[in-house]
């Protein structure tokens, strides 16, 4: 079932029609209105996919049409040289692969190979979306007796579960956007649709994350004709440091009055953390990691003090995170030493790989010469 059929709209539907169809479908599919979690997941996933397609706009449509046209053509079906070249190139080391692409390939050939790879990625993406039937949009193990999370719509019960309230939230990189709690499910779903549009627009465009987020927020609020103060819109900085599962969280900053402070807190924590990478132990020593963590602690403590938090409570939370970081760091060091030992044991095998790599380069050269003889013009252009 396609995303349009889930919401009951046509492929030519406008953004306003998509949002109205989402509200009606989500109200019918919500568990509090006689639906189920599975149906609501499908509706939320379909709406987010349609918002993502709308945000990409003409570029997404052109890419999809180009891939479909190329693979439907005779040249695309006959082009068996490109898959073999791609397989041989990715079997080479990175530096040697770059050298082969730079010196062996001509500019039209590099462009043709790049277009073919983009077309393959587009087809793989469409097949993956088509086969995805049950998308896990929330973690059922985190459901508590007071709060139930379905995607980004949270149900809060108060007064011994007598009163029900709802709020909407969305994660955008290191930020979490949240609205005020409302008693109307329809209002919460409208808030959720606004946050989804802000999230998708933030990922589109050029410039820094702060400028893209500001532009997406102002454009979406003016388009929906909503005041951030009336919907209680606020941001919380939630940033993970290396391998720790528990992120560093700041207090809530209201968008109407303290948006600059929230973005500044995100920037300070990101600068203190540095570039996050999984294999940081290859380039950074344990002493440097400890020094970086001390810098992150200091920045986080300063941010929390500026927000008016209790110093003792913040220090106790940092101590808990420090113990978690130490245990995770030791686990990663053990894994890294195991990988390093395996690498040293396989040095002899890698020493024999030079002959195999030279043979692959010769095969690439033979394929390129055959390509030049058979096709004076690169195929698929």
Protein Blocks (a to p, Z undefined) as FASTA:
>chain_A
ZZklmnopafkbcfklmmmmmmmmmmmmpmklopafklmmmmmmmmmmmmmmmmnmmmlm
mmmmmmmmmmmpmklmmmmmlmmmmmmmmmpcfklmmmmmmmmpcfklmmmmmmmmmmmm
mmmmmmmmmmmmbccfbdfklpcfkbccehjaccddeehhlaccddddddehjaccdddd
dfbfklmmmmmmmmmmmmmmmmgceddfklmmmmmmmmmmmmnopafklnopacddddde
hjbfbdcddddddfklmmmmmmmmmmmmmmmnopadfklmlmpcfklmmmmmmmmmmmmm
mmmmmnopafklmmmmmmmmmmmmmmmmmmmmmmmmmmmmmmmmmmmmmmmmmmmmmmmm
mmmmmmmmmmmmmmmbaghZZ
